[in-house]
């Protein structure tokens, strides 16, 4: 009987007093719904505002240790906020390791370094199960991959088998040892380095490995004024050791989550999609980017907007990230993937596409 009463349509009521009560209840629930939506919007704004402040503090702290590399610091922090990984290709001595250590220090995370060599084994990275005779069982000993910011130094000096040990970690945030998955800490970021001018005894990164990196950069040399300041302040003390953690690791993970709250208008998204589509029809490229590259550019653009103090994306954000996010995911026509000439062709092709794609008004 109760079921029938609940499912039966209400009878039409014509009494004025009853109608007043009914309408007041509707208005009350509508006001409650609107008030809840307003509070949620206010909460989102507060979260994004805190994330913007934290991102700016991280950038400022890193730049204390790394002078004259504002662009590299911005892109590295952008990759960190987006929950992605960074590939740095440059000559020795320009600050690649300093950038990785400073980012870990400023974000309050644990820094871990892996020096890739030809005899490095996958277990040296992920960890290994060791027999515990006392407890008559295997116990897992974690490897250096279990850090918040992991520096894979000279990654192309190890064999493809060892390089592939990073695939699951970078793609899924975990490693599997003897069939048992072990989650990695959050936040988790791999910063890999390689010297693009030296090829003796190296193993080029395969396409699947390159595609795991959200952004690729080349730091270059600092300008004369910055280099003068670097030389003049040289002391025995490491500048990274003087940096302070501006946030806690758990809050760094929440910043990455707040990137999802940054708004991208359809006009900006269509512009992004046009760039991605044009890579598949460019005469300089034998192979354009796939859908994962478009997702990466979308994610990185929202992180960059957050880093620049906004909760919405601009076309300029997409343009600034097109080359760092897409150039390492394409194959130039008539050039090898790893060759320096092919790399420059890819950069030129993406730059040409961003210059020719119509900007929405």
N, C-alpha and C positions, 0 to 999 in steps of 0.2 A: 504494500500500500504506500509505503514511504517512497519507494522507487518511482511509482506512478505519479506521486505528487511532485517529485523533483523534475520529472521529464515532461510533465504536461504543461502546455503553453499557458501563461497567466491569463485570467479572464480580464476583459476590458472593464476598467473602473472609471465611472463618470463623476464620482464624488469629488468636489473641489479640494476638500481637505486632504484626501488620500493622494490626489495628484500633486499637491504641494510638497508633501513628504517625499513622494517618489522623485520629483524633479530635484529637490534639495539633495537627495542621496546621489543622483547622477552628477550634479555639480560638484559635490564633495569629492567623489572618486576622481573626477576629471582634474580638479585642483590638486589632489594628492598625487596623481600621475605626473602632472606638469611640474610640481614641486620636486618630486623624486628625480625627474629628468634634469631639472636645473641643478640639483645637488650633484648628480653624476657628472654633468658637464663642468661644474666648478671643481670637482675632484680631479677630473682629467686635466684641467688647466693647471691645477696646483702641482700635479705629478710632472707634467711637461715643464713647468717653470723650474722645479727643483732639478730636473734632468739637464735643462739648459745651463743652469748655474754650475752644476757639477762638471759638465762637459767643458765649459769655459775655464774652470779652475784646473782641470787636468791639462788642457792645452798650455795654459800659462805656466804651470809647474814644469812641464817638459821643456819648454823654451828657455827656462833658466839654465838647463844643462846643455842644450843643443842650440847654439847660436846660428843665425843665418839660414835656417832650414824651415821657415814657416809653412811652406807648401807641403813638405814632407810630413811635418808634425800634424797638420790639418788632415791629410789623407790617412795617416796612421791612426789618429784618434777617430776618424770617421769609420774606418774598418772595425775598430774596437767597439764603438757604439752600436754598429750594425750586427755585431756578433760574427763577423767574418774574419778572414785570414789575409795576411799581407806578404807579398813577395817583393823584395828589394834587390834590384840588379844594379851593381855599381862597383867601382874600383875600391881597393882597400883604403881605409883611413878617412872616410868621409862621414862617419858617425852612425853606421848601421847598427852596431851593437849598442852604442849609447842610446839610440832611439828606443830600442827594445827594452833596455833596462830602465830607462826613465819612464816609459809608459807603465811598466809593471810597478815601479815605485810610486808613481803618482796615483795610480788606481788602487793602491793598497793590496795588490795581488802578489802571489808567489812567482818569482822569476826562476825559470829553468833553462839551462843551455845545453844543447846537444851539438857536439862538433862532429860533423859528418865526414867520415873517411872511407877509404875503399874496403877496409876490413870490419866496418860497423855492421852488426847483425840486427835484425828486427827486434829480438828480445832485449837488446841493449837500449831500445827506445821505449817499448811498451811495458817491459817487466817479465818476470818469469815465475813459474810455480816451483817451489823448493820443498823437498821431502823433509818433514818434521818428524824425526825419529821418536822424540819424546811423546808427542801426541798421536803418532802413527797416522799422519795425514799430510796432504800437500797444503802449503800455505803460499799465498801470493805475495810477492815482493814487487811493489810498483816501480816502474821506470821513470825516467825524467820527463816523460810525456805528461805526467800528472802534475801539471802546474797551471797557473792562470795565464801567464804569458810565456810561451815556449819559443826560444830562439833556435831555429834549425840552421846553424851556421854552415855556409858552403854546402848546401843541400845537394848540389849536383856532383859532389865528389864521392857519393856512395852509390852502390849498385841499385838498379831498378827494384830488386827484391826488397832492399832496405827502405827505399823511398816509398814503396807501396804500403809500408807499415803505418804511414801517416793517413792513408785514405779513409779508413773507418773512423779514426779519431777526428779528422777535419770535417768529414761529412755527417757523422752521426753523434759526435760528442762522447764516444765511448771506445774501448778496446776490448777485444775478445781473446782470452787466454784459455786454451784447452776447452773451448766451447762455452766458457763462462764469461758473460759480458760484465765489464767493469766501467761504470760511468765516470767521466772526467769531471773535474770541478768546474763550476760556473763562477765567473766568466772564463771562457777558454779561447785562447787565440794563439795561432802559430804565426810567427814572423820568420820567414825563410830568407836567406841571403845567398847570392851567388855572384861571382865576378864574370861579367859578360865579355871581358877582354881575354880571359884565359880559358882555353879549351883542352889543354893537355891533361889526360887522366881524369876527365869528367864524363858524366853520363847525363845527356840532355833530359830534362823533365818531360815525361809523356803528356799527351793532351789531357788525359784524365786527371793527372796531378795538377796541371796548370789551371784547369777549370775549377779546382777547389779553392783557389785564391780569389777572394773578392776583389782585391785591388793589387795592381803591380805598379811600382814606382821606381824611378831612378833619382837619387838624391842630388847628385852633382856637387860641384864645389861651391862653398859659400862666397858671397860677394867680398870684395877687398876689405871693407870696413868690418864686416863680421869676422873675417879671418884674422884681421889685426887684433880684434878683441879676444879671440880664442887664444892667440899666441901670447898676448900680454898678460892674460889672467892665468897662464899655465903655472900650476903648482903640483906638489906631490900628492895633494888630496884629490880624490875622484869627485868631480862635480855632481855625479848621480847620488853619492852618499849624503849630500847635503839636502836632498829633496825630501819633502814630507808627503805622506799619503793624505790626499784631500778627501777621499771617500773610502768606505769599507768595501771589500769584495762583494758582499751580498747586495749592497746598493748598486754596485756596478752592473750586476745582473739585472736589476730592476730598470736601470737606464736603458739597457738593450730592449727590454720589454716596452718601454715608453716610446720607442721609435715607431711602434705600430700605431700610436695615437696621432702621429704627424699626418696631416691631410695632404693628399695629392689630387688636384682637380683633374677632371677628364681631359681638359685641353693640354695640360702638362703630360698626362699619361699618354695621350695620342701622339704627342711630340716624341716621347720616349720610344713608343712602339714604332714610329716612323724611322727612327735611327736604327733600331734593331732590324727592321725589315730591309732597309737599304744595304746593310752589310751582306745580304744574300744576293744582291744584284749589282755589286760594285765590280768594275773591271779590274781593280787591283787585287781582289780577293778571290781565291779559289774556293774558300769555304767560309761562310758567314757564321754568326753566332746562333746558338740554339735558345730555346725558351728559358733555360736556366740562367743564361746571361741576362735576359730581360728581367727576370726576377731579381738577379743580383744588382742590376742597375737601379731598379725600383727601390730596393731595400737601402742601397747606399745613398741614393738621393734623399730619402727621408732622414737618414742619419746625418747627412751633411746640412740639411735644413735645420735640424735640431742643434747641431754644433754652431751654426751661424745665428742662433737665437730666435728661430721661428718655429711655429707649429704648423706651417704650411710650406709647400714646395714651390719653387720658381723654375722657369725654363733654364735660367742660368745655372742652377744646381745640376741639372741634367747635362748641360754642355760641359761643365767643369769636370764631370766624372766620366764622360763617355770614353775618353782615351784610357785613363787608368783602369777602368772596369772592363772594357771590351777588347782592347788591342791585343791582349795575350790570349784571347779565345778564338781568334781568327787565323786562317792560314793564307798567307800572301800567294799570289800567282807567281809560279816559277821560282820560288825561294823556299829554303828550308825553314822549319818552324823555329829552330834555335839560332839561326844565323843572325848576326847583327844587322846585315842588310835587310833580311826579311822582317826583322823587328821594326826597323824604320819604315819599311813599306806599309806595315800594318798600322803604325801610328799615323802616317800620312793619309791612309785610306779613311780611318775613323775621323780624322780632322777634316777631311774633304766632305765627308757625309754630314757632319755637324754644321758645316758652313753652307751646305746646299739645301738641307731640309728646311722647309718653310716654318718660320716661328709663328705660332698662333698668337693672335692679338686679343 
